[in-house]
Amino acid sequence: MDDHGPPNSLSRRDAARVFHPYAAAARVDLDGPMVIARGEGIYIYDEDGKDYIESLAVLGAVSLGFGNKRLAAAAARQIETLSFYHTFQTKTNPPVVALAERLLAIAPPPMAKVFFTSSGSEANDTAIKLIWFYNNALGRPAKKKILSRHGAYHGVTIATASLNGLPANHRGFDLPLPGFLHADCPHHYRLGRESESEAAFAARMADELEQLILREGPETIAAMFFEPVMGAGGMIFPPADYCRRVEAILRQYDILLVDDEVICGFGRTGRMWGAETYGLRPDIVTIGKALSSGYMPIAGLMVSDALHDVVRRHVETLGVWGHGYTYSGHPVAAAVANETLAIYAETDILAHVRRIAPVLQAGIARFADHPHIADVGGVGLMASFELVSDKRTRKPFDAGLAVGPHLRANALRHGLIVRAIGDRIGFTPPLVIDEAGIAEMFRRFARALADTTDWLSQSR
């Protein structure tokens, strides 16, 4: 018997049988996983009843918090009415039609059609296939390369993991595939030159992107995938004027822009879409997570009229659009997503985010004077910072110290779930969080930070 219970505990039973994503199997076997038993509002509770504030909204998904009875009722009603049917060929169901209409009514630029998937990875993978199909339809078989950025995250299928600019998604998998290109990460704090202003850095990043396009040949590059805020790469916020410059270059060379809103969409940045916050006009928008507040697995992509018209005409030639998933447009998932969007509208979630966002940003700014906290920033209900050894020189901690993971572990002891991407710490709480929730979140964080600071002092 150990800290994770006797051999028949849930933690031990899981460790013996479940293959966990993003985990070191040996560590899971040794320690056993943390068992989350229930959730309510911004809190989750482990099997012993201890509460934790979920400051990540479960990877950015649970926008309406836990235990929303309207979403539970919507799922139950739909299960009783039509538990499942596919949308292949000429079949559909009422919730999926209503959801497509709702989404197109709020799309960032006008869009023509919605294709539904079960995850953001599937949505971005579908976008890649659609882009290749589109260029074949236009008689441009060489225009197939896909641009992304170092530090980007777009999924874990073979193709979307190739899009990622994260070594952990490539090591051991023979990835990335050929034809996937990565531009520099627009992280001014880490990659800006000495005395280089944010505007000058943005101009340099755009120029280097253009040089990459010219080296490869614009006639070979089909699209660029773009997160408005780079989430899994460390919650990197784009420097001023960067997005406008990038889009202008893509338009110049006839390269499609795919806006990955899986994290930023549905109010996270204070606008419905990250594209609106940063002034982007994409050709394809991929969505997920907060589409159903994480209550059901549903995602998808919205496609512009110009792109869809080319694809539709090519399908007529070929006879079929040979792509789809069993659960594309699952009626229960679509019903929950419809109710989620209805709640956003009825509660004016965007107004709430805009009202509460300054409280979050002021809360994290109070830690900016800490000797080991730098690059504090955010937008809407997203905020992050970097743990550094020396603020004056921007010297990072030795990776072997694992300071970020140590802080994350201390936060867990104090009842707070935070994200540590190396030594970058991020906060994306449920959109329904209030002033009291933010205050308690940062109280718990302050205690974890104090423990980490003491540990660092002792280590030295």
TALINJO-V166071 format. One line per field, one symbol per residue. phi: phi as a letter, one per 40 degrees, with the letter a starting at -180 (. if undefined). psi: psi as a letter, one per 20 degrees, with the letter a starting at -180 (. if undefined). Layout:
phi = ???
psi = ???
This chain:
phi = .acbgcdccdccccdcbbcccfbcdccccccgcccccaaagcbbbcccgccbcccbfffgccccgcgccccccccccccccacaacbcfbbaadcccccdcccccbddcdbbabbcbbacdccccccccccccdccccgbcccbcbcabdgcbbibcdcccccdbbdccbdgbfbcccgbbbccccbcccbccdgcccccccccccccccccccccgdcbbcabcacdbcccchfccccdgcccccccccccbfbcbbccbdcccghdchbdbddccbgbbccbbbbifcdbfgcbcaaiabbccccccccdcccccchaccaibdccgdcccccccdcccccdcccfdcccccccdccccccccccccccbbafcaiafbbaaabcbcbcccgcccddccfcddccdccccccgacbbbbgbbbbbacdccdbdcccccdccccccccccccccccccc
psi = pahjrrhjqgghgghihpopqlqoghgghghqrpoohrqpcjqrprijjpqppnjikmkjgmhjaqkohhhghgggghhhgohqqrkqdkqaqghhghggggghhjqfrpqgqppqairhghghgghggggggghghjkmiimiqpqbqpiqpjajrgghhhhqlohhihpijlqqqqjpqorqplngghiqrpjprgghgghgggghghhgghghohiiphrppopgpofijjmppqqpiggggghggghhjlpqoooojhghqlihjirhqhhghjkqnrhppqrbeihjkjhqoqaaqppqggghgggghhhhghhqnlqrqgjokphgghghgghghgggghimhghgghhhghgghhghhijhipijprlprrqclpqrrppqgohgikprqphhhlgghggghhgghjlporponcjppqpmrqhjqaghggghghghghghggggggggghh.
